[in-house]
């Protein structure tokens, strides 16, 4: 099976396609609030999935890291406004120190094509 890399760089690729599955790199967003960062990051998820020939209705699993568990409700509100309610993926959420202090949320997505 071939492997296709999208938005490939020296450190990582934005997405990797293997067979009928696409694996997205962790997506963080811009903005001051958790809501703004979620919207920005999830828009990038949409873009990468479209570039891979997929969409959010085909997400299999999402792992979400939030920098403070107190953001859980705000992140969930942004997630629920975005996710396809007829096709919710398996999901896990954990508190974690992210790559830079400005980041509050990161989404790691695996989807079918």
PyMOL CGO cylinders between C-alpha atoms (Angstrom):
from pymol import cmd
from pymol.cgo import CYLINDER

trace = [
    CYLINDER, 0.00, 0.00, 0.00, 1.26, 3.44, -0.82, 0.3, 1, 1, 1, 1, 1, 1,
    CYLINDER, 1.26, 3.44, -0.82, 1.73, 6.28, 1.63, 0.3, 1, 1, 1, 1, 1, 1,
    CYLINDER, 1.73, 6.28, 1.63, 0.87, 9.87, 0.70, 0.3, 1, 1, 1, 1, 1, 1,
    CYLINDER, 0.87, 9.87, 0.70, 1.99, 12.82, 2.81, 0.3, 1, 1, 1, 1, 1, 1,
    CYLINDER, 1.99, 12.82, 2.81, 0.14, 16.15, 2.71, 0.3, 1, 1, 1, 1, 1, 1,
    CYLINDER, 0.14, 16.15, 2.71, 1.73, 19.45, 3.75, 0.3, 1, 1, 1, 1, 1, 1,
    CYLINDER, 1.73, 19.45, 3.75, 5.01, 17.60, 4.33, 0.3, 1, 1, 1, 1, 1, 1,
    CYLINDER, 5.01, 17.60, 4.33, 7.76, 19.49, 6.08, 0.3, 1, 1, 1, 1, 1, 1,
    CYLINDER, 7.76, 19.49, 6.08, 11.15, 18.82, 7.62, 0.3, 1, 1, 1, 1, 1, 1,
    CYLINDER, 11.15, 18.82, 7.62, 9.62, 17.96, 11.02, 0.3, 1, 1, 1, 1, 1, 1,
    CYLINDER, 9.62, 17.96, 11.02, 6.23, 16.46, 10.17, 0.3, 1, 1, 1, 1, 1, 1,
    CYLINDER, 6.23, 16.46, 10.17, 3.40, 16.19, 7.68, 0.3, 1, 1, 1, 1, 1, 1,
    CYLINDER, 3.40, 16.19, 7.68, 0.02, 17.79, 8.17, 0.3, 1, 1, 1, 1, 1, 1,
    CYLINDER, 0.02, 17.79, 8.17, -1.62, 14.51, 7.23, 0.3, 1, 1, 1, 1, 1, 1,
    CYLINDER, -1.62, 14.51, 7.23, -0.56, 11.03, 6.14, 0.3, 1, 1, 1, 1, 1, 1,
    CYLINDER, -0.56, 11.03, 6.14, -2.75, 8.78, 4.01, 0.3, 1, 1, 1, 1, 1, 1,
    CYLINDER, -2.75, 8.78, 4.01, -2.23, 5.02, 4.14, 0.3, 1, 1, 1, 1, 1, 1,
    CYLINDER, -2.23, 5.02, 4.14, -4.77, 2.83, 2.43, 0.3, 1, 1, 1, 1, 1, 1,
    CYLINDER, -4.77, 2.83, 2.43, -8.22, 4.22, 3.17, 0.3, 1, 1, 1, 1, 1, 1,
    CYLINDER, -8.22, 4.22, 3.17, -7.19, 6.00, 6.37, 0.3, 1, 1, 1, 1, 1, 1,
    CYLINDER, -7.19, 6.00, 6.37, -5.89, 9.51, 6.95, 0.3, 1, 1, 1, 1, 1, 1,
    CYLINDER, -5.89, 9.51, 6.95, -3.95, 10.46, 10.07, 0.3, 1, 1, 1, 1, 1, 1,
    CYLINDER, -3.95, 10.46, 10.07, -3.79, 14.16, 10.91, 0.3, 1, 1, 1, 1, 1, 1,
    CYLINDER, -3.79, 14.16, 10.91, -1.00, 15.80, 12.86, 0.3, 1, 1, 1, 1, 1, 1,
    CYLINDER, -1.00, 15.80, 12.86, -2.11, 17.50, 16.06, 0.3, 1, 1, 1, 1, 1, 1,
    CYLINDER, -2.11, 17.50, 16.06, -4.03, 20.66, 15.22, 0.3, 1, 1, 1, 1, 1, 1,
    CYLINDER, -4.03, 20.66, 15.22, -3.88, 23.76, 17.41, 0.3, 1, 1, 1, 1, 1, 1,
    CYLINDER, -3.88, 23.76, 17.41, -5.67, 27.01, 16.73, 0.3, 1, 1, 1, 1, 1, 1,
    CYLINDER, -5.67, 27.01, 16.73, -5.23, 30.73, 17.06, 0.3, 1, 1, 1, 1, 1, 1,
    CYLINDER, -5.23, 30.73, 17.06, -7.10, 33.07, 19.38, 0.3, 1, 1, 1, 1, 1, 1,
    CYLINDER, -7.10, 33.07, 19.38, -7.25, 33.95, 23.03, 0.3, 1, 1, 1, 1, 1, 1,
    CYLINDER, -7.25, 33.95, 23.03, -10.19, 31.79, 24.14, 0.3, 1, 1, 1, 1, 1, 1,
    CYLINDER, -10.19, 31.79, 24.14, -10.62, 28.05, 24.11, 0.3, 1, 1, 1, 1, 1, 1,
    CYLINDER, -10.62, 28.05, 24.11, -13.61, 28.53, 21.80, 0.3, 1, 1, 1, 1, 1, 1,
    CYLINDER, -13.61, 28.53, 21.80, -11.59, 30.58, 19.31, 0.3, 1, 1, 1, 1, 1, 1,
    CYLINDER, -11.59, 30.58, 19.31, -8.74, 28.07, 19.34, 0.3, 1, 1, 1, 1, 1, 1,
    CYLINDER, -8.74, 28.07, 19.34, -11.16, 25.17, 18.86, 0.3, 1, 1, 1, 1, 1, 1,
    CYLINDER, -11.16, 25.17, 18.86, -12.86, 26.87, 15.91, 0.3, 1, 1, 1, 1, 1, 1,
    CYLINDER, -12.86, 26.87, 15.91, -9.51, 27.65, 14.29, 0.3, 1, 1, 1, 1, 1, 1,
    CYLINDER, -9.51, 27.65, 14.29, -8.07, 24.17, 14.85, 0.3, 1, 1, 1, 1, 1, 1,
    CYLINDER, -8.07, 24.17, 14.85, -11.23, 22.41, 13.67, 0.3, 1, 1, 1, 1, 1, 1,
    CYLINDER, -11.23, 22.41, 13.67, -11.30, 24.55, 10.52, 0.3, 1, 1, 1, 1, 1, 1,
    CYLINDER, -11.30, 24.55, 10.52, -7.81, 23.21, 9.81, 0.3, 1, 1, 1, 1, 1, 1,
    CYLINDER, -7.81, 23.21, 9.81, -9.07, 19.67, 10.45, 0.3, 1, 1, 1, 1, 1, 1,
    CYLINDER, -9.07, 19.67, 10.45, -11.79, 20.32, 7.85, 0.3, 1, 1, 1, 1, 1, 1,
    CYLINDER, -11.79, 20.32, 7.85, -9.18, 21.61, 5.36, 0.3, 1, 1, 1, 1, 1, 1,
    CYLINDER, -9.18, 21.61, 5.36, -6.84, 18.66, 5.81, 0.3, 1, 1, 1, 1, 1, 1,
    CYLINDER, -6.84, 18.66, 5.81, -9.64, 16.11, 5.63, 0.3, 1, 1, 1, 1, 1, 1,
    CYLINDER, -9.64, 16.11, 5.63, -10.91, 17.69, 2.40, 0.3, 1, 1, 1, 1, 1, 1,
    CYLINDER, -10.91, 17.69, 2.40, -7.37, 17.63, 0.94, 0.3, 1, 1, 1, 1, 1, 1,
    CYLINDER, -7.37, 17.63, 0.94, -7.25, 13.91, 1.76, 0.3, 1, 1, 1, 1, 1, 1,
    CYLINDER, -7.25, 13.91, 1.76, -10.64, 13.24, 0.16, 0.3, 1, 1, 1, 1, 1, 1,
    CYLINDER, -10.64, 13.24, 0.16, -12.47, 12.87, 3.46, 0.3, 1, 1, 1, 1, 1, 1,
    CYLINDER, -12.47, 12.87, 3.46, -14.67, 14.92, 5.79, 0.3, 1, 1, 1, 1, 1, 1,
    CYLINDER, -14.67, 14.92, 5.79, -15.75, 15.07, 9.42, 0.3, 1, 1, 1, 1, 1, 1,
    CYLINDER, -15.75, 15.07, 9.42, -18.52, 12.51, 8.90, 0.3, 1, 1, 1, 1, 1, 1,
    CYLINDER, -18.52, 12.51, 8.90, -15.76, 9.92, 8.36, 0.3, 1, 1, 1, 1, 1, 1,
    CYLINDER, -15.76, 9.92, 8.36, -13.73, 10.64, 11.51, 0.3, 1, 1, 1, 1, 1, 1,
    CYLINDER, -13.73, 10.64, 11.51, -12.98, 7.39, 13.32, 0.3, 1, 1, 1, 1, 1, 1,
    CYLINDER, -12.98, 7.39, 13.32, -11.19, 8.71, 16.39, 0.3, 1, 1, 1, 1, 1, 1,
    CYLINDER, -11.19, 8.71, 16.39, -10.25, 12.04, 17.94, 0.3, 1, 1, 1, 1, 1, 1,
    CYLINDER, -10.25, 12.04, 17.94, -7.84, 12.57, 20.79, 0.3, 1, 1, 1, 1, 1, 1,
    CYLINDER, -7.84, 12.57, 20.79, -8.13, 15.98, 22.43, 0.3, 1, 1, 1, 1, 1, 1,
    CYLINDER, -8.13, 15.98, 22.43, -5.60, 17.54, 24.75, 0.3, 1, 1, 1, 1, 1, 1,
    CYLINDER, -5.60, 17.54, 24.75, -6.53, 20.59, 26.81, 0.3, 1, 1, 1, 1, 1, 1,
    CYLINDER, -6.53, 20.59, 26.81, -3.99, 22.53, 28.81, 0.3, 1, 1, 1, 1, 1, 1,
    CYLINDER, -3.99, 22.53, 28.81, -6.35, 22.89, 31.78, 0.3, 1, 1, 1, 1, 1, 1,
    CYLINDER, -6.35, 22.89, 31.78, -9.21, 20.51, 32.60, 0.3, 1, 1, 1, 1, 1, 1,
    CYLINDER, -9.21, 20.51, 32.60, -11.24, 23.58, 33.61, 0.3, 1, 1, 1, 1, 1, 1,
    CYLINDER, -11.24, 23.58, 33.61, -11.58, 24.22, 29.84, 0.3, 1, 1, 1, 1, 1, 1,
    CYLINDER, -11.58, 24.22, 29.84, -13.46, 20.93, 29.36, 0.3, 1, 1, 1, 1, 1, 1,
    CYLINDER, -13.46, 20.93, 29.36, -16.99, 22.41, 29.17, 0.3, 1, 1, 1, 1, 1, 1,
    CYLINDER, -16.99, 22.41, 29.17, -15.96, 25.23, 26.83, 0.3, 1, 1, 1, 1, 1, 1,
    CYLINDER, -15.96, 25.23, 26.83, -14.08, 22.82, 24.57, 0.3, 1, 1, 1, 1, 1, 1,
    CYLINDER, -14.08, 22.82, 24.57, -17.07, 20.45, 24.53, 0.3, 1, 1, 1, 1, 1, 1,
    CYLINDER, -17.07, 20.45, 24.53, -19.42, 23.28, 23.49, 0.3, 1, 1, 1, 1, 1, 1,
    CYLINDER, -19.42, 23.28, 23.49, -17.16, 24.17, 20.54, 0.3, 1, 1, 1, 1, 1, 1,
    CYLINDER, -17.16, 24.17, 20.54, -16.74, 20.49, 19.64, 0.3, 1, 1, 1, 1, 1, 1,
    CYLINDER, -16.74, 20.49, 19.64, -20.49, 19.80, 19.74, 0.3, 1, 1, 1, 1, 1, 1,
    CYLINDER, -20.49, 19.80, 19.74, -21.17, 22.82, 17.51, 0.3, 1, 1, 1, 1, 1, 1,
    CYLINDER, -21.17, 22.82, 17.51, -18.71, 21.42, 14.94, 0.3, 1, 1, 1, 1, 1, 1,
    CYLINDER, -18.71, 21.42, 14.94, -18.90, 17.61, 15.03, 0.3, 1, 1, 1, 1, 1, 1,
    CYLINDER, -18.90, 17.61, 15.03, -21.30, 15.72, 12.75, 0.3, 1, 1, 1, 1, 1, 1,
    CYLINDER, -21.30, 15.72, 12.75, -23.96, 14.61, 15.28, 0.3, 1, 1, 1, 1, 1, 1,
    CYLINDER, -23.96, 14.61, 15.28, -24.94, 11.62, 13.13, 0.3, 1, 1, 1, 1, 1, 1,
    CYLINDER, -24.94, 11.62, 13.13, -21.34, 10.38, 12.96, 0.3, 1, 1, 1, 1, 1, 1,
    CYLINDER, -21.34, 10.38, 12.96, -19.58, 11.06, 16.25, 0.3, 1, 1, 1, 1, 1, 1,
    CYLINDER, -19.58, 11.06, 16.25, -16.17, 9.40, 16.51, 0.3, 1, 1, 1, 1, 1, 1,
    CYLINDER, -16.17, 9.40, 16.51, -14.56, 7.53, 19.34, 0.3, 1, 1, 1, 1, 1, 1,
    CYLINDER, -14.56, 7.53, 19.34, -13.00, 10.24, 21.48, 0.3, 1, 1, 1, 1, 1, 1,
    CYLINDER, -13.00, 10.24, 21.48, -10.71, 10.76, 24.43, 0.3, 1, 1, 1, 1, 1, 1,
    CYLINDER, -10.71, 10.76, 24.43, -9.83, 14.01, 26.21, 0.3, 1, 1, 1, 1, 1, 1,
    CYLINDER, -9.83, 14.01, 26.21, -6.91, 14.55, 28.57, 0.3, 1, 1, 1, 1, 1, 1,
    CYLINDER, -6.91, 14.55, 28.57, -5.25, 17.45, 30.29, 0.3, 1, 1, 1, 1, 1, 1,
    CYLINDER, -5.25, 17.45, 30.29, -1.71, 17.96, 29.01, 0.3, 1, 1, 1, 1, 1, 1,
    CYLINDER, -1.71, 17.96, 29.01, 1.03, 20.54, 28.77, 0.3, 1, 1, 1, 1, 1, 1,
    CYLINDER, 1.03, 20.54, 28.77, 0.97, 21.62, 25.10, 0.3, 1, 1, 1, 1, 1, 1,
    CYLINDER, 0.97, 21.62, 25.10, 3.83, 22.70, 22.83, 0.3, 1, 1, 1, 1, 1, 1,
    CYLINDER, 3.83, 22.70, 22.83, 3.62, 26.40, 23.77, 0.3, 1, 1, 1, 1, 1, 1,
    CYLINDER, 3.62, 26.40, 23.77, 1.91, 28.20, 26.66, 0.3, 1, 1, 1, 1, 1, 1,
    CYLINDER, 1.91, 28.20, 26.66, -0.42, 30.07, 24.30, 0.3, 1, 1, 1, 1, 1, 1,
    CYLINDER, -0.42, 30.07, 24.30, -2.09, 26.82, 23.18, 0.3, 1, 1, 1, 1, 1, 1,
    CYLINDER, -2.09, 26.82, 23.18, -5.13, 25.66, 25.14, 0.3, 1, 1, 1, 1, 1, 1,
    CYLINDER, -5.13, 25.66, 25.14, -6.38, 22.77, 22.98, 0.3, 1, 1, 1, 1, 1, 1,
    CYLINDER, -6.38, 22.77, 22.98, -5.04, 20.29, 20.43, 0.3, 1, 1, 1, 1, 1, 1,
    CYLINDER, -5.04, 20.29, 20.43, -6.97, 17.83, 18.26, 0.3, 1, 1, 1, 1, 1, 1,
    CYLINDER, -6.97, 17.83, 18.26, -5.51, 14.62, 16.83, 0.3, 1, 1, 1, 1, 1, 1,
    CYLINDER, -5.51, 14.62, 16.83, -7.81, 13.07, 14.23, 0.3, 1, 1, 1, 1, 1, 1,
    CYLINDER, -7.81, 13.07, 14.23, -7.89, 9.76, 12.34, 0.3, 1, 1, 1, 1, 1, 1,
    CYLINDER, -7.89, 9.76, 12.34, -10.47, 9.35, 9.57, 0.3, 1, 1, 1, 1, 1, 1,
    CYLINDER, -10.47, 9.35, 9.57, -11.55, 7.03, 6.80, 0.3, 1, 1, 1, 1, 1, 1,
    CYLINDER, -11.55, 7.03, 6.80, -11.39, 8.16, 3.21, 0.3, 1, 1, 1, 1, 1, 1,
]
cmd.load_cgo(trace, "trace")
